[in-house]
């Protein structure tokens, strides 16, 4: 009984196969005609083949095409291939209706003449509101193409050439493409590998894309597994560009949603998540856009700015070479609010909350800094003076109103702790007022104004007024001379100004130092002076007063007085900070003696100190060290001479 059943089944299969073969043989010409009509009706022009397509059953049901070519009626688009395989459905084989399941092509060569340069097409993405109809027509064209396209597409050894109006070309070759499940409303998977080559300007790069895309009437969504650009000749960088993540675009609302998008580029990595309320509005006029994004960025701004041909105004390329930023950003009502800002610029950490308005350009908020070492941002490059930049326009610099604070601010050996300042200004003129902190163990109250100069990168005219009522003079001595000179407390008041790019030759201002119960680390009396050994107060003074004025690097000591019960020193003179010379005179008053005139003159660091009537009597080496180091340390603080 079982054998009879199996025999019947075999006979049925053979009968069905015979009927199918007969139908195919009868309808083969119809199927080929249907295919040719399908191509011509869909594209407006016939496909020209060297040989008639062949209908196959095994291994695939479909048509085999040999070398063929096609050209649009207006000549703007043409393609050719060496071989193609078209797999059609069984339903088409039986009924003569046409439905392509799979399409595979070898040596595809497609050439398209563009009406506009590629750059203009890119500039038009996304569509602006005034071009919404053109954008909708484009979407409908794509949806129509997806409806008539094969379910699966494979291109091997392809070449696509775009010819721009000026005759220059952009070529994609060799091109390998696979696309599966090509239907509107269902996820279509793409795998693409190709090289891109341009003629004007000349460049070469490789592209690899693996993604899934879904397109229907309402939205387009993409899940990008890998989108990589490999730079070649003519590209300003050598590292890969890599993009991955998910995004969704709603056609009706023009809203873009980013569950998460990751970018990796030359010395730059970034992640973003959030939404953009209107992509077209944000693209055409960011000031009027609306969006909420959370971003994290790490990289080298120096390198990125150089690639974009907008270098940062630093001669030292190590400045801002290792930076990071994370923030929650919200665009609304023409301004951007940045909350929970965290990051670093080199070794400097920062945090805070900012509000940025682009029109007019305004930055407000609060910013907290960690350990700011200003010396890190002073260029010491071998090129000498920074390269001059002509006609720098500071009218585009922002209007600023920021509350700043820093744990530490260091400038040479000057150390300001717990700094707090209000920064205000615009158009390249900014003022820190009030500025407060702890300097040399004493509260300091100051104000500082900087005016950017248009001829040199980051050069400015800096003016500062400060008062330090209870400065630890030992700390001041260590900062200025790197050795203990004075011990005690003193009040320092000064008003100074100079140009940062010129240094000492541009120094102007005035100031004073007042102290009581101060002790020097040296004796102002050489042992050859009578009674010098009996004067224990030669290092301790009840009062010290120094006033000075400086103009164009010429420092004039108006008055120097040091008073003790049995000793007094008074003097005045000039120090040329540029030529490094000193010319000063004074007198020493001791008990039972007339005032002894003294003089300090000559070149630094080897001046001559002597009593006017004392022959070869000189001060000790420690006393000379004070006078020798002071100009050098002042020079270090103010910056190198230009």
VMD Tcl script that draws the C-alpha trace (Angstrom):
set ca {
  {0.00 0.00 0.00}
  {2.84 2.42 0.87}
  {4.55 1.76 -2.44}
  {1.37 2.65 -4.33}
  {1.09 5.95 -2.46}
  {4.71 6.87 -3.22}
  {4.25 5.96 -6.88}
  {1.21 8.23 -7.14}
  {3.10 11.11 -5.58}
  {6.02 10.72 -8.00}
  {3.62 10.69 -10.95}
  {1.92 13.85 -9.69}
  {5.27 15.66 -9.35}
  {6.31 14.64 -12.84}
  {2.97 15.73 -14.24}
  {3.17 19.09 -12.50}
  {6.73 19.60 -13.72}
  {5.69 18.78 -17.26}
  {2.78 21.18 -17.13}
  {5.06 23.91 -15.70}
  {7.67 23.35 -18.40}
  {5.00 23.50 -21.08}
  {3.62 26.73 -19.69}
  {7.04 28.29 -19.49}
  {7.93 27.25 -23.00}
  {4.65 28.64 -24.25}
  {4.92 31.97 -22.33}
  {8.69 32.63 -22.54}
  {8.34 35.17 -25.33}
  {5.53 36.85 -23.42}
  {7.70 37.11 -20.28}
  {10.61 38.62 -22.23}
  {8.26 41.10 -23.89}
  {6.83 41.96 -20.49}
  {10.33 42.60 -19.17}
  {11.23 44.92 -22.05}
  {7.96 46.79 -21.66}
  {8.53 47.04 -17.92}
  {11.91 48.73 -18.43}
  {10.65 51.14 -21.09}
  {7.47 52.10 -19.20}
  {9.34 52.60 -15.92}
  {12.23 54.62 -17.34}
  {10.99 56.16 -20.57}
  {13.56 54.43 -22.79}
  {14.19 50.82 -23.89}
  {17.04 48.60 -22.78}
  {19.28 47.71 -25.76}
  {20.88 44.24 -25.49}
  {23.37 42.59 -27.80}
  {21.48 39.32 -27.42}
  {17.89 38.45 -26.57}
  {17.43 37.75 -22.85}
  {17.27 34.05 -21.98}
  {14.63 32.57 -19.69}
  {16.08 30.21 -17.07}
  {14.55 27.82 -14.54}
  {17.62 26.56 -12.73}
  {19.28 27.48 -10.50}
  {17.06 30.60 -10.48}
  {13.80 31.37 -12.18}
  {14.29 34.46 -14.29}
  {16.12 36.14 -17.15}
  {19.80 36.21 -18.02}
  {20.94 39.36 -19.86}
  {24.20 39.79 -21.72}
  {25.95 43.09 -22.51}
  {23.28 45.83 -22.56}
  {22.95 49.60 -22.42}
  {20.31 52.22 -21.69}
  {20.08 56.01 -22.11}
  {17.45 58.48 -20.96}
  {15.55 60.44 -23.62}
  {17.34 63.71 -22.71}
  {20.77 62.06 -22.58}
  {21.43 63.13 -19.00}
  {21.61 59.54 -17.71}
  {23.02 56.41 -19.26}
  {24.30 53.05 -18.08}
  {25.66 49.80 -19.41}
  {26.65 46.41 -17.97}
  {28.31 43.18 -19.11}
  {25.89 40.77 -17.48}
  {22.70 40.90 -15.42}
  {20.47 38.33 -13.81}
  {16.80 39.04 -13.12}
  {14.89 36.66 -10.87}
  {11.12 36.83 -11.28}
  {8.36 35.28 -9.21}
  {6.73 31.91 -9.95}
  {3.46 33.74 -10.34}
  {4.97 35.69 -13.23}
  {6.15 32.46 -14.85}
  {2.64 30.99 -14.75}
  {0.55 34.06 -15.62}
  {2.86 36.21 -17.75}
  {2.67 39.06 -15.24}
  {5.95 40.65 -14.28}
  {7.40 40.98 -10.77}
  {11.16 41.18 -10.14}
  {12.40 39.43 -7.00}
  {16.18 39.74 -7.33}
  {18.45 41.76 -9.60}
  {22.20 41.17 -9.94}
  {24.46 43.10 -12.33}
  {28.17 42.99 -13.18}
  {30.36 45.82 -14.51}
  {27.66 48.44 -14.19}
  {28.82 51.76 -15.68}
  {26.45 54.64 -14.91}
  {27.02 58.24 -16.02}
  {24.84 61.19 -14.93}
  {25.05 64.81 -16.09}
  {24.12 67.11 -13.21}
  {22.19 70.34 -13.62}
  {23.97 71.87 -10.60}
  {27.31 71.27 -8.89}
  {27.35 68.58 -6.20}
  {28.03 71.26 -3.56}
  {24.72 73.00 -4.37}
  {22.80 69.75 -3.98}
  {24.45 69.21 -0.59}
  {23.69 72.80 0.44}
  {20.02 72.14 -0.33}
  {19.73 69.31 2.20}
  {17.47 69.40 4.10}
  {14.84 71.18 2.03}
  {13.96 74.64 3.23}
  {10.36 75.58 3.85}
  {10.10 77.51 0.58}
  {11.24 74.41 -1.34}
  {8.95 72.00 0.49}
  {7.06 71.02 -2.68}
  {10.29 70.02 -4.42}
  {11.23 67.98 -1.37}
  {7.86 66.22 -1.30}
  {8.15 65.44 -5.01}
  {11.57 63.92 -4.39}
  {10.20 61.68 -1.63}
  {7.36 60.52 -3.88}
  {9.86 59.73 -6.65}
  {11.94 57.65 -4.24}
  {8.87 55.80 -2.97}
  {7.83 55.04 -6.56}
  {11.32 53.74 -7.31}
  {11.16 51.49 -4.25}
  {7.78 50.08 -5.34}
  {9.06 49.05 -8.78}
  {12.55 48.10 -7.63}
  {13.57 44.45 -7.18}
  {13.31 42.93 -3.72}
  {17.07 42.37 -3.63}
  {19.80 44.18 -5.58}
  {23.44 43.25 -6.08}
  {26.02 45.31 -8.01}
  {29.54 43.99 -8.63}
  {32.46 45.99 -10.06}
  {30.27 49.03 -10.61}
  {31.21 52.57 -11.61}
  {29.14 55.74 -11.16}
  {30.32 59.02 -12.69}
  {28.68 62.38 -11.94}
  {29.51 65.11 -14.46}
  {29.11 68.65 -13.11}
  {28.17 71.66 -15.29}
  {31.80 72.84 -15.48}
  {32.92 69.44 -16.80}
  {34.55 68.26 -13.58}
  {33.62 64.81 -12.35}
  {32.96 62.89 -9.17}
  {33.45 59.15 -9.68}
  {32.49 56.21 -7.47}
  {34.54 53.14 -8.48}
  {34.95 50.26 -7.99}
  {31.49 50.01 -6.45}
  {30.05 46.99 -4.68}
  {26.45 47.20 -3.45}
  {23.96 44.80 -1.92}
  {20.46 45.82 -0.87}
  {17.92 43.39 0.57}
  {14.19 43.73 1.26}
  {13.84 46.82 -0.95}
  {10.26 47.86 -0.20}
  {8.56 51.02 1.12}
  {7.59 50.68 4.77}
  {10.01 47.86 5.58}
  {13.64 48.04 6.73}
  {16.01 47.80 3.77}
  {19.55 46.67 4.48}
  {22.40 48.27 2.54}
  {26.05 47.26 2.20}
  {28.17 49.59 0.08}
  {31.89 49.78 -0.61}
  {33.47 52.17 -3.09}
  {36.17 54.75 -3.72}
  {35.36 58.39 -4.49}
  {37.54 60.42 -6.84}
  {37.07 64.05 -7.83}
  {38.74 66.05 -10.59}
  {38.20 69.67 -9.50}
  {39.46 69.85 -6.88}
  {41.39 66.58 -7.11}
  {40.77 64.22 -4.22}
  {40.42 60.54 -3.44}
  {38.71 58.72 -0.57}
  {37.19 55.36 0.27}
  {33.64 54.81 1.55}
  {32.10 51.88 3.41}
  {28.45 51.85 4.49}
  {26.45 49.26 6.40}
  {23.01 50.39 7.47}
  {19.30 49.67 7.59}
  {16.83 52.23 6.24}
  {13.06 52.46 6.40}
  {11.10 54.87 4.21}
  {7.35 55.45 3.96}
  {5.03 58.41 3.43}
  {5.39 59.65 7.01}
  {9.06 59.23 7.95}
  {12.53 57.93 7.19}
  {14.59 56.15 9.81}
  {18.16 54.88 9.66}
  {20.13 52.46 11.80}
  {23.76 53.01 10.80}
  {26.04 50.16 11.79}
  {29.06 51.67 10.05}
  {29.64 54.65 7.79}
  {33.36 55.11 7.22}
  {35.35 57.52 5.05}
  {38.98 56.59 4.39}
  {40.90 59.71 3.26}
  {43.35 59.65 0.38}
  {45.14 62.18 -1.81}
  {43.76 65.71 -1.71}
  {42.09 65.25 1.69}
  {43.38 67.46 4.52}
  {43.47 64.63 7.07}
  {44.61 61.01 7.18}
  {42.46 59.45 9.91}
  {39.18 57.64 9.31}
  {35.80 59.34 9.61}
  {33.32 56.96 11.19}
  {29.60 57.49 11.87}
  {27.22 55.09 13.60}
  {23.94 55.21 15.46}
  {20.25 55.77 14.84}
  {18.18 58.69 13.59}
  {14.60 59.27 12.47}
  {13.15 62.08 10.34}
  {9.42 62.90 10.18}
  {8.39 64.39 6.82}
  {5.27 66.15 8.04}
  {6.68 67.81 11.18}
  {10.25 68.16 9.84}
  {11.43 66.79 13.21}
  {14.68 64.88 13.59}
  {15.12 62.42 16.47}
  {18.51 61.07 17.50}
  {18.33 58.13 19.93}
  {22.13 58.14 19.75}
  {24.63 59.16 17.08}
  {28.36 58.54 17.35}
  {31.10 60.21 15.28}
  {34.81 59.43 15.14}
  {37.15 61.63 13.12}
  {40.68 63.04 13.01}
  {41.49 63.77 16.66}
  {37.78 64.20 17.36}
  {35.03 61.97 18.75}
  {31.48 62.97 19.59}
  {28.16 61.47 20.66}
  {24.78 63.15 20.51}
  {21.24 62.26 21.49}
  {18.04 64.28 21.52}
  {15.74 65.91 18.97}
  {15.51 68.83 16.55}
  {12.02 70.29 16.24}
  {12.51 71.52 12.65}
  {15.54 70.36 10.71}
  {14.98 72.78 7.80}
  {14.63 75.78 10.10}
  {17.66 74.76 12.15}
  {19.73 74.26 8.99}
  {18.74 77.53 7.30}
  {18.66 79.75 10.42}
  {20.05 78.13 13.59}
  {19.18 81.22 15.62}
  {15.48 80.53 15.11}
  {15.68 76.75 15.49}
  {14.45 74.63 18.38}
  {16.25 71.54 19.64}
  {17.29 69.59 22.72}
  {20.55 67.67 22.59}
  {22.94 66.01 24.99}
  {26.45 66.04 23.56}
  {29.85 64.69 24.55}
  {32.93 65.78 22.57}
  {36.62 64.91 22.90}
  {39.45 65.91 20.62}
  {42.11 68.33 19.42}
  {40.60 71.72 18.43}
  {43.95 72.83 17.03}
  {43.94 69.96 14.53}
  {40.28 70.27 13.63}
  {40.50 74.04 13.07}
  {43.52 73.56 10.81}
  {41.62 70.99 8.72}
  {38.72 73.44 8.38}
  {41.19 76.18 7.34}
  {40.29 78.32 10.37}
  {43.37 77.92 12.60}
  {43.22 78.98 16.22}
  {45.20 82.19 16.96}
  {48.00 80.47 18.86}
  {51.58 80.12 17.68}
  {52.03 77.22 20.10}
  {50.12 74.25 18.67}
  {50.16 72.44 22.02}
  {47.58 74.93 23.29}
  {44.03 73.51 23.25}
  {45.26 70.20 21.83}
  {43.50 67.94 24.36}
  {39.96 69.06 25.15}
  {36.61 67.59 26.13}
  {33.11 68.95 26.59}
  {29.81 67.52 27.75}
  {26.62 69.53 28.11}
  {22.86 69.49 27.83}
  {21.89 71.97 25.13}
  {18.54 73.55 24.42}
  {17.86 75.87 21.46}
  {14.75 78.00 21.87}
  {13.65 81.60 21.32}
  {16.79 82.52 19.42}
  {19.29 81.40 22.05}
  {21.10 78.30 23.25}
  {21.11 77.26 26.90}
  {23.95 75.00 27.99}
  {23.43 73.38 31.37}
  {25.61 70.95 33.32}
  {28.66 71.96 31.30}
  {31.69 69.81 32.15}
  {35.03 69.49 30.43}
  {38.69 70.31 30.19}
  {41.03 72.37 28.02}
  {44.41 70.67 28.30}
  {45.01 70.47 32.09}
  {42.40 73.11 32.89}
  {39.03 71.78 34.07}
  {35.82 73.80 33.82}
  {32.14 73.52 34.67}
  {29.13 75.80 34.70}
  {26.01 76.96 32.90}
  {25.95 79.23 29.85}
  {23.44 81.02 27.66}
  {24.50 81.93 24.11}
  {22.56 84.25 21.80}
  {23.91 84.39 18.23}
  {22.18 87.61 17.09}
  {23.58 89.71 18.63}
  {26.39 87.44 19.80}
  {26.07 87.35 23.60}
  {27.45 84.91 26.20}
  {26.18 84.98 29.79}
  {26.25 82.62 32.75}
  {28.72 81.27 35.25}
  {31.93 79.33 34.71}
  {34.10 77.60 37.32}
  {37.74 76.84 36.52}
  {40.17 74.50 38.18}
  {43.91 75.21 38.12}
  {44.63 77.89 35.50}
  {48.31 78.30 34.61}
  {48.55 81.27 32.26}
  {52.12 80.35 31.33}
  {50.72 77.31 29.53}
  {49.07 79.65 27.02}
  {52.13 81.76 26.24}
  {53.88 80.72 23.05}
  {57.60 80.01 23.24}
  {57.95 78.93 19.61}
  {61.24 79.33 17.75}
  {59.71 81.75 15.32}
  {60.09 84.70 17.70}
  {57.25 87.19 17.55}
  {53.86 85.73 16.59}
  {52.83 86.00 12.98}
  {50.92 89.19 12.38}
  {47.33 89.01 11.20}
  {46.02 92.04 9.38}
  {42.58 93.55 9.82}
  {41.26 91.32 12.58}
  {37.61 92.25 13.07}
  {36.70 92.25 16.76}
  {33.22 93.65 16.14}
  {32.11 90.03 15.73}
  {33.50 89.05 19.12}
  {30.74 88.33 21.63}
  {29.27 90.54 24.26}
  {30.17 88.78 27.52}
  {28.69 88.87 31.01}
  {30.13 85.98 32.99}
  {30.69 85.22 36.65}
  {34.10 83.50 36.75}
  {35.76 81.62 39.57}
  {38.96 79.57 39.76}
  {40.57 77.50 42.47}
  {44.07 78.59 41.44}
  {45.48 81.07 38.93}
  {49.22 80.96 38.30}
  {51.30 83.43 36.31}
  {55.05 82.80 36.49}
  {55.53 82.49 40.26}
  {52.50 84.59 41.17}
  {49.82 82.41 42.72}
  {46.26 83.70 43.17}
  {43.90 81.44 45.12}
  {40.09 81.35 45.21}
  {39.80 83.86 42.38}
  {36.39 85.38 41.68}
  {35.63 87.93 38.98}
  {32.86 89.41 36.88}
  {33.87 89.43 33.20}
  {32.02 91.95 31.03}
  {32.70 93.54 27.65}
  {32.23 93.28 23.91}
  {33.97 93.79 20.56}
  {37.37 92.73 21.86}
  {37.34 94.98 24.95}
  {36.76 93.11 28.21}
  {37.02 93.97 31.90}
  {37.41 91.85 35.03}
  {35.73 93.99 37.67}
  {35.62 93.30 40.52}
  {38.40 90.75 40.74}
  {39.21 89.26 44.13}
  {41.13 86.40 45.68}
  {43.97 85.49 48.00}
  {47.49 86.63 47.02}
  {50.51 86.04 49.26}
  {48.23 85.20 52.17}
  {46.28 88.44 51.84}
  {42.91 89.30 50.33}
  {43.42 91.15 47.06}
  {41.02 93.54 45.38}
  {41.68 94.34 41.74}
  {40.26 95.27 38.39}
  {41.72 94.42 35.01}
  {40.87 95.53 31.49}
  {42.11 94.02 28.25}
  {41.67 95.51 24.78}
  {42.47 93.13 21.93}
  {44.78 94.52 19.24}
  {43.98 93.82 15.57}
  {47.53 93.15 14.32}
  {48.76 90.24 16.41}
  {47.02 87.01 17.46}
  {45.77 87.27 21.04}
  {47.75 90.45 21.68}
  {46.09 93.02 23.91}
  {46.64 96.18 25.88}
  {46.34 95.04 29.49}
  {45.59 97.42 32.35}
  {45.46 96.31 35.97}
  {44.81 98.05 39.29}
  {45.29 96.08 42.47}
  {45.61 96.44 46.22}
  {47.08 93.82 48.55}
  {46.70 95.18 52.11}
  {48.46 92.43 54.11}
  {50.81 90.70 51.71}
  {53.29 88.18 53.05}
  {56.51 89.77 51.82}
  {58.37 86.48 52.05}
  {55.89 84.99 49.51}
  {56.26 88.08 47.34}
  {60.06 87.78 47.50}
  {59.92 84.13 46.53}
  {57.59 84.96 43.64}
  {59.71 87.86 42.36}
  {63.27 86.77 43.13}
  {62.95 83.04 43.93}
  {64.74 83.65 47.26}
  {63.89 85.17 50.66}
  {64.54 88.93 50.59}
  {61.98 90.45 52.93}
  {60.12 89.00 55.90}
  {56.99 90.60 57.28}
  {53.68 91.99 56.10}
  {53.20 94.87 53.73}
  {50.66 96.79 51.71}
  {51.09 96.88 47.94}
  {49.16 99.19 45.63}
  {49.83 99.52 41.92}
  {48.36 100.55 38.60}
  {50.12 99.07 35.56}
  {49.53 98.65 31.85}
  {51.43 97.00 29.01}
  {50.99 95.34 25.64}
  {51.23 91.57 25.96}
  {53.07 91.11 22.65}
  {55.74 93.77 23.47}
  {56.34 93.17 27.15}
  {58.70 95.49 29.07}
  {59.15 98.22 26.42}
  {55.43 98.95 26.69}
  {55.20 98.91 30.51}
  {53.67 102.00 32.13}
  {52.20 102.76 35.54}
  {52.97 103.47 39.16}
  {52.84 101.82 42.55}
  {54.02 101.69 46.13}
  {55.01 99.28 48.91}
  {54.54 100.10 52.59}
  {55.58 97.85 55.47}
  {56.24 97.96 59.21}
  {58.38 95.55 61.21}
  {60.14 94.19 58.16}
  {63.37 92.25 58.13}
  {65.75 91.92 55.20}
  {67.71 88.81 54.37}
  {70.84 90.92 53.83}
  {72.69 93.78 55.47}
  {72.69 97.13 53.73}
  {76.01 97.98 55.44}
  {79.35 96.54 54.44}
  {81.54 95.59 57.44}
  {84.12 98.26 56.51}
  {81.82 101.05 57.66}
  {82.66 102.19 61.23}
  {80.29 100.82 63.91}
  {78.63 98.50 61.34}
  {79.18 95.48 63.52}
  {77.43 97.06 66.48}
  {74.28 97.91 64.54}
  {72.03 94.91 65.12}
  {69.25 96.72 63.26}
  {71.09 96.56 59.94}
  {68.54 93.89 58.87}
  {65.44 94.89 60.87}
  {63.45 98.01 60.12}
  {60.40 99.59 61.66}
  {59.25 101.05 58.38}
  {59.81 100.50 54.69}
  {58.36 102.67 51.95}
  {58.93 102.42 48.21}
  {57.18 104.38 45.47}
  {57.85 104.05 41.77}
  {56.64 105.10 38.34}
  {57.36 103.41 35.04}
  {57.05 104.74 31.50}
  {57.87 102.72 28.37}
  {59.98 100.32 30.40}
  {61.88 103.05 32.30}
  {61.28 102.48 36.01}
  {61.86 105.49 38.27}
  {62.10 104.94 42.02}
  {60.71 108.19 43.40}
  {61.48 107.36 46.97}
  {62.97 104.49 48.92}
  {63.19 104.76 52.68}
  {64.03 102.15 55.29}
  {64.00 103.27 58.94}
  {65.26 101.61 62.12}
  {66.06 103.12 65.56}
  {69.78 103.48 64.75}
  {69.82 103.27 60.95}
  {68.04 104.81 57.97}
  {68.43 104.47 54.21}
  {66.94 106.90 51.69}
  {67.38 106.85 47.94}
  {65.97 107.23 44.44}
  {67.01 106.38 40.92}
  {66.17 104.80 37.61}
  {66.20 101.27 36.21}
  {66.06 100.80 32.45}
  {64.19 97.49 32.16}
  {64.83 97.32 28.42}
  {68.57 98.09 28.33}
  {69.10 96.45 31.73}
  {70.96 99.34 33.38}
  {70.60 101.04 36.77}
  {71.52 104.51 38.00}
  {70.53 105.21 41.63}
  {71.84 107.22 44.54}
  {70.99 107.64 48.20}
  {72.32 108.08 51.70}
  {72.76 106.03 54.85}
  {72.22 107.73 58.22}
  {73.87 106.23 61.32}
  {74.16 107.51 64.93}
  {76.90 110.05 65.48}
  {77.67 110.25 61.80}
  {76.79 112.47 58.92}
  {74.79 110.97 56.10}
  {76.94 108.68 53.98}
  {76.19 109.02 50.25}
  {75.91 105.75 48.32}
  {75.56 105.01 44.65}
  {74.41 102.04 42.55}
  {75.16 102.22 38.83}
  {76.15 100.22 35.78}
  {74.85 97.35 33.74}
  {72.74 94.58 35.09}
  {73.56 92.06 36.36}
  {76.96 93.54 37.36}
  {76.29 97.01 38.80}
  {78.75 98.80 41.04}
  {77.67 99.79 44.56}
  {79.89 102.12 46.55}
  {80.07 104.85 49.15}
  {80.73 108.17 47.49}
  {83.76 108.83 49.71}
  {84.64 105.26 50.54}
  {87.02 104.11 47.84}
  {86.51 100.41 47.07}
  {84.02 99.71 49.85}
  {81.20 97.56 48.45}
  {78.09 95.82 49.69}
  {78.02 92.11 50.29}
  {77.11 89.77 47.42}
  {73.65 89.21 48.92}
  {72.93 92.92 48.75}
  {74.01 92.99 45.13}
  {71.85 89.93 44.37}
  {68.77 91.88 45.36}
  {69.42 94.56 42.79}
  {70.48 92.11 40.11}
  {67.51 89.80 40.34}
  {64.73 92.36 40.60}
  {64.74 93.50 36.94}
  {65.10 89.92 35.65}
  {62.21 88.63 37.72}
  {60.05 91.57 36.67}
  {60.89 90.75 33.09}
  {59.82 87.13 33.60}
  {56.50 88.17 35.09}
  {55.65 90.62 32.33}
  {56.65 88.27 29.55}
  {59.52 88.01 27.03}
  {60.70 91.16 25.29}
  {59.51 91.49 21.70}
}
mol new
graphics top color blue
foreach p $ca { graphics top sphere $p radius 0.5 }
foreach p [lrange $ca 0 end-1] q [lrange $ca 1 end] { graphics top cylinder $p $q radius 0.2 }
display resetview
